[in-house]
Each structure stands twice: as C-alpha cells, then as structure tokens.
Amino acid sequence: MSQIPYDAYVQAADYLRTRLPGATPTIGIVCGSGLSSLADTLEGDVVVVQYDDIPGFMQSTAISHKGQLAFGTLSGKPVVCMQGRFHCYEGYSVQQATFPVRVLRLLGVAALVVTNAAGGINPGYEVGDVALIADHLSLPGIAGANALIGPNIDEFGPRFPSISDVYTPRLRKIAAKVYLTHTALREERKFRLHEGVYAWCYGPCYESRAELRALQALGGDLVGMSTVPEAVVAKHCGMEVLAMSLVTNKCVARREPSMIEAAAAELAGQSLVEVAEEFANSDEVLAAAAARTLDMQEFVRCIVKDI
C-alpha cells in the first residue's frame, strides 16, 4: 500500500483554514449513507467546501454522498460534517479512504462522530433501530487492509496503538444518557438504541448467507462497508470516537434452501413451505435512512451538546 506523506495532510488542512472565516471545528461528523442531511442542522455562518477543491481529497462515488465538507455550529459547538465518505470498494486504498480523518485532526477536531447505514445481523435488531458501536470485527484489517500499515507517521501517533477502547466509553455514555432521558425519541418516535459489534467488510456486494452466519458466530451484530478504518485512524491520532449504525435492513443469514429437497418434493407431488426472503438492496437502505433522518438529527444534536 502506498504511503501518503505527512505534508499532503498539512497541505489540505492549510487550504481549508483559508476557507474558514471563524472558529475551526472541534467536532467532526461523518455522515453515512442517506444521512448527509445531518449537515442541514448546522447553524451560523455555514461554509461548504467541495472535495474537488481540497488538495489530496478523493471523490465520493457512493449513492447519496454529496462529496463536500460543511462547516458550521451545532448545539453551540464548532463542527464539520463530511457529506460523503470514501470506501475501499470505490477502489481507494485504506490510506486514501481515511485521508480526511487526519486532515480534520490537523484542523483541531478532537472528537469524531461517525454514522453509517448497516445491516442487522443480530436478530433482535429491527430496521430503524440505532446501535452504538462498542467494538468492531475487522476481517480485512486482520488480513492486512489496515490504514496504519507502512511507515508510521509519528506526527499523528505511535507505531503500535491500542484500539481496545477505540469507541470511547465516555462518548458512548453521553449518547446513552441522551437516549434514556429523551422521552420523545423513545416513546413517541419509537427510537430504539442498542450497543453492538460492527463487522467491517470491503463490499461492494452485500454479504452471502454463509458469510453472515460466520460473522454472527464471531460476535458481529451489524455489518457494513465503512467506519472501522476511520475509527482506527482517528484513535491513532488521538481523537475520541463515537460511532453509531442505523439499521437499514435485516440480514438474511438462514441456511440456503435445498434444491435436492425441493426437487424430491416436486417429483413426489408434494410441496414445500417457502419462506419469503427479502435481500438487501440500496433502495431499501436509503428509504430506511430517510425515515429516520429527523430522529438521527435530533439524537446527534443532543449528543454534540454534551461532548
């Protein structure tokens, strides 16, 4: 994997400073699929910078990702929203996909709030639920797709960082308190919050049944194609991290129907009971995200207030 030099991050951060008339952000928010409207809640003198204009930035090709940074105020705090992230399935290296995180750190961001749309592996999770990520399962990372591979950039962090607490307990507790005390979200909006383990897969295809069963056996509650590289890099460079998944589809992990049994039943003039199955698709993901947009805005706004 090619190493991105430290100077490239500095150049991008220096450019962004020239575009900011006011305070630099202390909180960064990564808006996941269908959730870019979180940036619509920004207040004050909002500044929008297109990725095209930022030195070193890649282009976001994912559906519903606008490809811009939005700077403003949220709950009285200076923040920056990434409206569009980079994924490895777009053809980017893990270093390229996480480039913005280090740039935000150089701008002064100390806490990173990461959102994503994810599939629910845990059978207790329903579409529209939200799960705080308490830990992750990174099979690509274990296999070598780790954003920290290569010469360490000492200006950002140590060679061998611990990520046992990558998803900062302090921030998760803040989010939990917001949920437990926000009666309108819980009772009127039927907003349900969990804590779980997020399994990162490369994508872009959704996972097979066998893969989902394997992830479930390994302790995964959610599955998605982002977040983990961003969280690892943020931890490496000293940020606090809060990550949450909006469950946009329930994963189909039940064993594959047997065509031998189906053929035998047909030959015997019998019929087998067919189980209706709905597989993941991007339209479903975006629709589920849209249905929870206002609730996610409110939830994140309340969290940011207390960070």
Secondary structure, DSSP 8 states (H G I E B T S, - for coil): -----HHHHHHHHHHHHHH-SS---SEEEEE-TT-GGGGGG-EEEEEEEEGGGSTT-----STT---EEEEEEETTEEEEEEES---GGGT--HHHHTHHHHHHHHHT--EEEEEEEEEE-STT--TT-EEEEEEEEEHHHHHT--TT-SS--TTT--SS---TT-S-HHHHHHHHHHHHH-HIIIIIS---EEEEEEEE---SS---HHHHHHHHHTT-SEEESSSHHHHHHHHHTT-EEEEEEEEEEE---S----HHHHHHHHHTT------------HHHHHHHHHHTHHHHHHHHHHHHHH-
